[in-house]
Amino acid sequence: MSTPESCEDSCPHTHSPLDAATRLGISESALRQKAGRRRVPSTLINGRLRFTDSDIAQIIADGQRPALSTRRTPRRRTR
């Protein structure tokens, strides 16, 4: 007889908007606005806004920018 999986094993951990915003280094209101406009991934559970670990990771990944290449020779000034 198999035992059912506990929610700890199968359910994703969720974060409140305040906790997720703190982890991302932005304000809670900014995160709520972005989620309301569907600019960032989020989850509604019983009408409550929540963010999974994968939502937070996706927000970080979407915000990554490539490094600018550096020039090896200085620019010449033109007159």
N, C-alpha and C positions, 0 to 999 in steps of 0.2 A: 504494500500500500504506500503510495507516494504522499509526501507531506506538501501542502500548498506553500508556495513561496511567500515569504513575508514581504510587506510593502517596502521594507528597507532594501531588499534585493532588487525589486522590480519597478518601484516608483521613483521617478526623478526627484531630486531634492529641489524644493522651490524656495525663492527668496521674496521678501516683501519689496515694494518699490524703494523704500528707504534703505534697506540692506543692499539691494542691487546697485542703487545709486552711489552708496558709500564705496562699494567695491570698485565701481567704475570711475570714481573721482569726479562725479557730476552732481548737480542738485537733484533732489527727488522730483521737484516740479518739472525740470527739464526732461527727465526720464519719462514721467507720466505723459507729458505733452507729446513726446516722440512716439510713445506706445499708442496713444490715442489716435495719432495720425498714421499709425502703422508704418512708421519709419524704422522701427526696431522690432525684433521678434519678442513676443510676450505671450502669456497664457492667462485666460480668464477661468477661474475656478469658483463656481457658485457666485459669479458676478464680481469676484475680487481679482484685482490685477496681481499677477505673480510672474516671476522670472525663474526659469530653470537654469541650472549650471550651463547647459548647452546654449540657452538664449544669451547669457552673459558672454560666453566664449565667442558667439557669433557677432555680437555687438563689437567686441574688441577686434575681431578679425576684419570686420567691415570697415573699421576705422583706421586700419593700418595703411601707412603711406610708404612708398619706397624711398630709400635714402637718395639724396641728390648726389650726382657724381662730382667729384672734386677735380679741379684743374691742376695739372702738375706744373704748368708754366704760368707765371703771372700775366695778366692781361696788359697789353700795351695801350697806353693812352694816346689817343689821336688828337691832333690839334686842328 
